[in-house]
């Protein structure tokens, strides 16, 4: 097991560093990558971030302090990438060439020899925060913005139970170091696209309750998606809606992916086990959040799920 | 100006203590009051909380560690109460009898001789956290739940710019002291009543955009309120909806309070000044959040607001 000092020593000895993110890049992989990239550039090194997939527009401020850098990479590292397949479009080119892996997923299967994996960290950005300090490098306001973004997004703004007292301590320090946290949180948590609003409006019209309000179900169809002209990734993020409703023990979101092919997301409160439920349909996940796939037509799929939930909820 | 040691000394010398909250009690006034009440009871004192108005059901866990206490009060204090009128139903009986005031509103006008007011605190619960420590009393998990609730709700789960590094440090300590923060945040931020869902659904249908999407307007009417059978307080909390939409600089919520009487809530992003806007209609508030009242019929009121926004947004 490497220590952060080992990691710092390796990075200090290297130049011409490429930093890989996971695909569908989120606030933590982006914030960790750009935060570290700026710190390495400030140390006089050549460094750049190699994205897998596009950086969503709302994250564009993360690039503010990054210098364009033209060089031949000699050292490849990954941040927040838990498996080769998560490298996405970069898998073929990079998966056997990673020299250093930094991650907070205990389930990491990258198999990189030099790995620093700390699954007590709520976000990889927490590890990068410590690393930059161990390297003795200054955390500038721009780096603080990157790392705050990672910590804040991976904890649902400190709402989720992966948050620790260390997470809060680091967030506090980042605020003191100049993180523009109010604006970051507004962008991350309080901004919805018009399309998202339109989608929520449509989805609310599909909301139904069963078993004295203990089961709530919403659905989306390809026809809805087409009408709103939304991409597949824009159909995500609805699964929390039915569970949020008072009295609901199980919230199910049915999403038509293609004809007769439905993706089911199940979210539960309290003791209700979403994973047990989804296993019946060949799926799985965690107790509070699981998923599965079911083939058929919408009405039959919905009836099947309602029937299966009966013994759990009654 | 009193110090926290002065406050601690006074409280230690007292017994039979009543703690007043402000009306429409929120997470901070309740969490501060019950957290302190439990600490005082643990010190062997008689103490109780005197609510102004009802404690909403979602806050009921705050009372878990509170002992019923029958006594004649000798010492009256208030927490998070910034003005006499905010005592609500208790104003007449209590407003001249307050012996000690603890608050974080710099604008406090209670005029109590023994006052500890710290407007750098994001929540009164931060002050109570320090106070219990200065008194040398243990913060039990139940007290931690109360104080975490105060801190978390008054900062929008650490999202708003009143959050400081101290807020985060205290939240971290409360987590280490046993605050059940995941469940608390779920109750506070991720639970909506069915009526609220139904209201949002209706309100989404009123959403209109003007000036290239820079202005978004929603409204509620008495007819909608009647149809959903909602109380006046249940019509609150919609004002953030129009501002959250991408590209919106000004979000206006129009609420019909009684016939021909409309309450207008204005929320802005960036440099757009909500207060200047509302002043034209005899209202006011803060730059990002202001309000006013306008008489008339819905269509005229809406047209008046749209016209008034033109020079600000174009």
Interface residues (C-beta under 8 A of the other chain):
Chain A: X157 X158 X159 X160 X161 X163 X164 X165 X166 X167 X168 X169 X171 X172 X173 X175 X176 X181 X182 X185 X186 X189 X190 X191 X192 X193 X194 X197 X200 X201 X204 X205 X207 X209 X213 X240 X243 X244 X245 X246 X247 X269
Chain B: X157 X158 X159 X160 X161 X163 X164 X165 X166 X167 X168 X169 X171 X172 X173 X175 X176 X181 X182 X185 X186 X189 X190 X191 X192 X193 X194 X197 X200 X201 X204 X205 X207 X209 X213 X240 X243 X244 X245 X246 X247 X269
